[in-house]
């Protein structure tokens, strides 16, 4: 198993646990924090999955796959950066307008 696959599986597991927590937790700061952590885990899983696919396509010389996988890798990596920034801002109490990831 490649390291990118391991990171993607860990991110998916954290996403699933966060999804269950958010589904059954009452409204509040803990639920909002779980939303942001689960959102970050989702982008981590998707970004690492497409990093692995992009590297595999590059190693095999398959340019037709490298272009869409690279685009999705950049897209989900940007989402990871934004969600990580918003999670840290939430932890520091600088929420701005959105108090949760689902607003």
Number of C-alpha atoms within 10 A of each C-alpha: 5 8 11 18 17 14 18 24 18 16 24 19 16 20 23 15 14 21 17 13 16 18 11 9 13 11 9 10 13 12 19 22 20 23 23 24 22 27 25 24 26 24 26 25 27 22 27 22 22 25 22 18 19 23 15 15 18 16 11 11 11 12 13 10 15 21 14 13 22 19 13 18 23 15 15 22 20 14 19 21 14 14 22 19 14 23 25 16 13 19 13 9 10 13 14 9 7 12 18 18 18 9 7
